[in-house]
Amino acid sequence: MMLINTSVEVKQIIVLAIVLANRCLYILNSTMYSKQNPYESPEMGRSYITDGNQCRCKEVYLSKVNGTKRKGRQRTR
């Protein structure tokens, strides 16, 4: 039982590390692409939807690998 629990924890830690590494690489790529705005690369198009007092930012960017459209995360602020 102990071995199963520790393996699940190790898997969670590995997944978290991969997610953090991807986010750091994404921010680094964006900063290399555009110096004036470090969080927006030229291949990322942003569309803002405003209803009332909430502004939802939808990010749609093209992947450099095969040129297909991927949807970024949607956040409300």
N, C-alpha and C positions, 0 to 999 in steps of 0.2 A: 504493500500500500504506500509506504513512504517513497519508494522509487517512482511510482506513477505520479504522485503529487509533485515531486521535485522536477520530473520531466515536463509536466504541464507548466510549472513556473519558468523553467528554462525556455520553453517555447514562447511564452508570453514575453520574456525579456528580449529574446531574439527578434520577435515581431516588432516590439517597440523600438529597438535599435535600428531596424531596417526603415521603419517609418520616419524616425528622426533623421537618419542619414539622407533619405530621399528629400525631405523638406529642406535640409541644409544645402544639398546639391541644387535643388530648384532655385533657392534664393541666390546661390552663388552664380548659377547660369544667368539669372535675370540681371544681376549686377554687372556681369561681363557684357551683356547685350546692351543695356542702356545705362549710362552714367547719371543722367539727370533724375531719373525715377527708378530707384533700385528694385522696386517690387513689380515692375511691369515690363515684360519683354515685348519686342515688336510683334511677335507672332501670337500674342494673347490679346483678344478683343474683349473689352468689358462692356457690358450693357447694364444700365441701372434701371431698376423698376421701382417707382415710387408710388406708394398708395398710402394716403394719410401722412403719418409722421414716420413711417418705417421706410428705410431705404435698403432694398435687397440688392446685393452685388452679385451678379451671375458672371462667372468667368468661363469663357470658352477659349481654349487654346489648341493649336495644332501640335501634334506630336512630331518631333523631328525624324522619327524612325521611318514611318511609312506614310506620313502625310494625312492620316485620318484625323477627324475631329474628335477630341476627347472633352468631356465636360469636367470642369474643375469643381471645387467644393462651393456650395452655396451657403452664404452666411447672412444673418440679419444683424443690422446694427442700428 
